[in-house]
């Protein structure tokens, strides 16, 4: 294993392409991806917590041999962008809608959650997680420790419609989900037949191996 983290495990999907799959006992809480484009490194989503995001950045640097160039946020949910602050030297991209929701809705919610994390727990449960009493207690403790230092790091760039990013090894295409009020996007690697998406509700891409982000 090229990198060992308490928050996730790396699963090779193709040469230079990895799924970062959340461990039940860690604080990733969603999945992510690492892609070596050749000359550039891309990370898809950054997990739930800054600690997990830090480990993801280190893992990306180790497996690709360079710093991360681009971070793509699949949407605005904290489950998928909580680790953004761990990538200060990368350019973060999202759809305009996702960025606006981060700026307007998520920043306001953070002020509420810092005072009372219960609404955040309830939102996570609505997103499809079933916690045991022990897991819920652990999540409460982690949130109380994490929230004071957690900041909503918004994307520097946005894209609308199909957008390609190219390297010397491969290209990826970013696609928005039509009529999605959350402004979510997917990432496809056509040659490898791989699709990364933040939502467990997968778009119609049946010919591709889909790597969902574990709920939204």
Backbone torsions as a table, in degrees:
resi	resn	phi	psi	omega
1	UNK	NA	124.8	-175.6
2	UNK	-69.3	-21.9	-179.3
3	UNK	-155.1	133.2	-178.6
4	UNK	-112.6	122.2	179.4
5	UNK	-129.3	144.9	174.5
6	UNK	-70.7	-11.2	-173.6
7	UNK	-99.0	-25.9	-175.4
8	UNK	-157.9	166.2	172.1
9	UNK	-122.9	148.6	178.6
10	UNK	-94.4	132.3	175.7
11	UNK	-119.0	114.5	178.2
12	UNK	-66.0	132.6	178.2
13	UNK	-107.3	-32.8	177.0
14	UNK	-161.0	173.1	179.0
15	UNK	-59.6	113.9	178.9
16	UNK	83.3	10.0	179.4
17	UNK	-126.6	126.6	-175.5
18	UNK	-132.7	141.9	165.6
19	UNK	-96.2	131.9	174.9
20	UNK	-102.2	103.0	-170.9
21	UNK	-99.8	126.4	-175.0
22	UNK	-62.1	137.2	172.8
23	UNK	-88.3	140.8	-177.8
24	UNK	-57.4	-32.0	-176.0
25	UNK	-89.1	-4.8	-177.1
26	UNK	-96.4	-169.1	-175.4
27	UNK	-122.2	34.2	171.4
28	UNK	-82.6	-52.2	175.1
29	UNK	67.5	-6.5	172.9
30	UNK	-147.0	174.9	179.3
31	UNK	-100.7	165.4	-179.5
32	UNK	-146.7	-179.2	179.8
33	UNK	-143.2	151.1	175.1
34	UNK	-126.1	129.5	-177.5
35	UNK	-133.1	124.0	173.9
36	UNK	-90.4	108.1	-179.4
37	UNK	-82.5	-14.7	-172.2
38	UNK	93.4	97.9	-174.5
39	UNK	88.8	-18.7	-179.5
40	UNK	-140.1	147.2	176.5
41	UNK	-118.1	133.3	-179.8
42	UNK	-119.9	137.8	173.7
43	UNK	-117.4	132.2	179.1
44	UNK	-104.8	111.8	-175.8
45	UNK	67.3	157.8	-171.2
46	UNK	-131.9	19.3	176.9
47	UNK	75.5	-171.2	-173.4
48	UNK	-91.9	-35.0	-171.9
49	UNK	-119.9	152.1	175.0
50	UNK	-59.1	-34.8	-179.9
51	UNK	-62.9	-45.2	177.6
52	UNK	-66.4	-36.8	176.9
53	UNK	-63.0	-39.1	176.6
54	UNK	-60.4	-45.1	178.9
55	UNK	-64.5	-37.3	178.8
56	UNK	-64.1	-41.6	178.0
57	UNK	-62.5	-44.2	179.1
58	UNK	-62.5	-42.7	179.7
59	UNK	-61.2	-43.3	179.6
60	UNK	-63.1	-39.6	179.3
61	UNK	-66.3	-37.1	-178.6
62	UNK	-71.1	-48.1	-173.1
63	UNK	-76.6	-22.3	178.7
64	UNK	-106.5	-15.3	178.4
65	UNK	77.8	17.5	179.0
66	UNK	-153.3	168.1	176.5
67	UNK	-72.3	161.6	-178.2
68	UNK	-78.2	129.2	-179.5
69	UNK	-88.6	-49.0	-176.3
70	UNK	-126.6	141.8	168.1
71	UNK	-120.2	127.0	177.0
72	UNK	-106.6	123.7	174.5
73	UNK	-93.0	122.9	-177.6
74	UNK	-71.6	-19.6	179.8
75	UNK	-171.9	-155.6	-176.2
76	UNK	-108.4	-5.3	-175.7
77	UNK	-61.4	137.1	178.1
78	UNK	-59.5	-27.2	178.3
79	UNK	-59.2	-23.8	-174.2
80	UNK	-116.0	-10.1	-177.0
81	UNK	-126.3	6.2	-178.3
82	UNK	-63.1	-23.0	179.1
83	UNK	-94.1	7.4	-178.7
84	UNK	-53.8	-37.5	-175.1
85	UNK	-67.2	-11.3	177.9
86	UNK	-82.5	0.7	-177.3
87	UNK	-123.1	63.0	-174.2
88	UNK	-67.4	-22.5	-176.3
89	UNK	-100.5	1.6	180.0
90	UNK	-98.1	155.2	172.0
91	UNK	-89.6	121.4	-178.5
92	UNK	-96.3	132.5	-178.2
93	UNK	-122.7	148.0	172.1
94	UNK	-157.6	178.3	171.4
95	UNK	-74.3	158.9	177.4
96	UNK	-59.1	-38.8	-179.6
97	UNK	-64.0	-44.7	179.6
98	UNK	-62.1	-42.4	179.6
99	UNK	-64.1	-41.8	-179.8
100	UNK	-63.4	-39.3	178.9
101	UNK	-68.2	-36.0	174.8
102	UNK	-61.5	-45.7	-176.0
103	UNK	-68.6	-44.6	-173.0
104	UNK	-88.5	-48.7	-171.8
105	UNK	-91.6	-49.3	-172.3
106	UNK	-68.4	-39.7	179.2
107	UNK	-62.1	-39.4	177.5
108	UNK	-66.9	-41.2	179.5
109	UNK	-64.0	-34.0	179.9
110	UNK	-60.2	-37.4	178.7
111	UNK	-64.0	-37.2	177.4
112	UNK	-69.7	-45.8	-175.8
113	UNK	-65.9	-31.5	178.6
114	UNK	-64.7	-32.5	178.1
115	UNK	-82.7	-33.2	-176.8
116	UNK	-152.9	104.1	-177.1
117	UNK	-76.4	-4.0	-177.1
118	UNK	-56.8	-45.0	178.3
119	UNK	-59.8	-33.6	177.4
120	UNK	-66.3	-43.6	176.7
121	UNK	-57.8	-42.1	-179.5
122	UNK	-65.4	-37.7	178.9
123	UNK	-66.9	-40.8	178.0
124	UNK	-61.6	-41.3	178.5
125	UNK	-63.7	-38.2	177.9
126	UNK	-64.7	-26.2	-180.0
127	UNK	-77.7	2.8	170.6
128	UNK	112.0	8.0	179.3
129	UNK	-90.9	140.5	175.7
130	UNK	-117.7	113.6	-175.9
131	UNK	-103.1	142.8	167.4
132	UNK	-77.0	168.3	178.2
133	UNK	-58.3	-40.5	-179.8
134	UNK	-65.2	-42.3	179.4
135	UNK	-65.7	-39.8	179.1
136	UNK	-64.0	-40.9	178.5
137	UNK	-64.9	-40.2	178.7
138	UNK	-66.2	-39.9	178.9
139	UNK	-65.4	-39.0	175.3
140	UNK	-56.7	-47.8	-178.1
141	UNK	-62.9	-43.9	-178.1
142	UNK	-64.2	-40.8	-179.8
143	UNK	-63.6	-41.6	179.7
144	UNK	-62.1	-35.2	178.6
145	UNK	-77.6	-35.2	-171.1
146	UNK	-84.6	-39.9	-169.1
147	UNK	-58.9	-38.4	-179.8
148	UNK	-58.9	-31.4	-178.2
149	UNK	-100.6	4.2	-177.6
150	UNK	-90.7	128.7	179.2
151	UNK	-124.4	143.1	176.3
152	UNK	-79.3	106.5	179.9
153	UNK	-95.9	109.9	-173.5
154	UNK	-88.6	154.7	-179.4
155	UNK	-62.9	146.7	175.1
156	UNK	-84.0	-25.4	-177.5
157	UNK	-132.0	151.2	175.7
158	UNK	-127.1	162.6	178.7
159	UNK	-142.1	149.9	176.1
160	UNK	-130.5	133.1	-178.0
161	UNK	79.3	177.9	-179.1
162	UNK	-59.1	130.7	-179.1
163	UNK	-135.2	128.7	-178.3
164	UNK	-104.4	141.0	171.9
165	UNK	-120.5	130.1	-170.9
166	UNK	-117.6	144.0	169.9
167	UNK	-133.7	-176.5	-179.1
168	UNK	-77.9	-18.0	180.0
169	UNK	-97.7	-37.2	-175.5
170	UNK	-162.6	168.2	173.6
171	UNK	-122.2	153.6	173.4
172	UNK	-124.8	155.8	175.9
173	UNK	-122.2	131.4	174.8
174	UNK	-97.3	133.0	-179.3
175	UNK	-131.9	136.4	175.7
176	UNK	-81.3	155.1	174.8
177	UNK	-92.3	121.4	-174.0
178	UNK	-62.5	138.9	175.2
179	UNK	56.9	29.4	179.2
180	UNK	-94.4	114.7	-177.2
181	UNK	-65.2	-19.7	179.0
182	UNK	-87.1	-5.5	177.3
183	UNK	67.5	36.6	-177.4
184	UNK	-78.3	161.0	178.8
185	UNK	-138.5	165.5	173.6
186	UNK	-125.7	162.8	176.5
187	UNK	-125.2	131.2	-179.4
188	UNK	-121.8	142.5	169.5
189	UNK	-114.9	97.0	-171.6
190	UNK	-62.7	-43.8	-175.4
191	UNK	-65.3	-35.4	-179.8
192	UNK	-90.2	-9.7	-178.6
193	UNK	67.0	40.9	-176.8
194	UNK	-121.8	141.4	177.9
195	UNK	-131.2	128.7	172.9
196	UNK	-105.6	134.7	177.8
197	UNK	-146.4	148.8	-179.0
198	UNK	-81.7	-20.6	-175.1
199	UNK	-101.4	143.0	174.1
200	UNK	-72.8	-15.6	176.3
201	UNK	-85.6	90.6	-168.7
202	UNK	-73.2	143.0	172.1
203	UNK	-71.6	170.4	-178.6
204	UNK	-77.1	93.3	177.3
205	UNK	-139.2	61.1	-168.7
206	UNK	-68.5	-20.2	-178.8
207	UNK	-83.8	-3.8	-176.4
208	UNK	-111.9	152.5	171.2
209	UNK	-79.6	116.9	-174.6
210	UNK	-96.2	135.4	177.4
211	UNK	-114.2	92.3	-177.9
212	UNK	-75.9	158.8	-177.2
213	UNK	-89.2	11.0	-180.0
214	UNK	70.3	58.3	173.1
215	UNK	88.4	167.8	-176.9
216	UNK	-150.6	NA	NA
